[in-house]
Amino acid sequence: MSVEEKKGGIIETVKTVVYALLIAGVFRSFLFQPFWIPSGSMKDTLLIGDFLFVNKMAYGYSYASCPSVIIPRFGINIDAQDICGWADGDNRRLFASEPERGDVVVFRHPVSGRDFIKRLLGLPGEKIQMRKGVLVINGQPVQMARNGTFTEIQEPQGPQRLSPRCSNGPVGQGATCEKEKWIETLPGGTSHAVLNIGTQGSDTTPIYTIPEGHYFFMGDNRDNSSDSRVPNIAGGVGFVPFENLIGRADRVMFSSGGRSMLFFWTWRGDRFFKAIE
């Protein structure tokens, strides 16, 4: 092989890599974004270690649609604001479509900019309250029905090695950790599971009036979720602007019960392509 042929081969390889990166960038920026569940705030709908793709086309596009690249190990911290901050501030979206109550949504935290995933429960202009663990929308409690018990093993979970909280706890390592499981039915008839660990302050809240152009989110694991029940200035999420929505989570692709999604022997066989309800 001549020198010219070798150079040509290298150039073609570089072109292929560049094109692949560009295609991946477009795919991630405008169509679907991968998301790895890091915490237990959405159990049992989503488990620590679930891997899913977020549908970015669901609500249209805003500055939050641009990808963030955060790899602390290598000192990489490129925020969506750094790339598309010029589009921030008007709370509008291109090709906008309104989210629906009950959607599981990935959004940017209004203060920290980190990606969160929660369930959308309150729409603009509504009054939302938690009253003794029951969601109240515009003065009307939603329907709640007991649906057995959610169980898991008391052991460190995921890369952060988080230990679950239990309604029958504290229990020792390797023991069965339990949480009450309920079915919550929202106005319009959509239903999903929520978990209860015990009585705590966030079970009863003030009445929140959601501003126009904003939404109210909570985790399904109600007693283990930082969400809109706490204002973002106090370390919670508060009301989330429309422009901060990244996309809707529709389906779990696969799930790993270990420290890394690369540990295929820890993959959960019952969660491949599982629909998110």
Buried (B, 14 or more C-beta within 10 A) or exposed (E): EEEEEEEEEEEEEEEEEEEEEEEEEEEBBEBBBEBBBBBBBBBBBBBBBBBBBBBBBBBBBBBBBBBBEEEEEEEEEEBBBEBBEEBBEEEEBEEEEEBBBBBBBBBBBBEEBEBBBBBBBBBBEBBBBBEEBBBBBEEEEBBBEEBEEBEBEBEEBBBEEBBBBBBBBEBEEEBEBBBBBBBBBBBEEEBBBBBBBBEEEBBEBEEBEBEEBBBBBBBBBBBBBBBBBBBBEEEBBBBBBBBBBBBBBBEBBBBBBBBEBEEEEBBBEEBEEBEBE
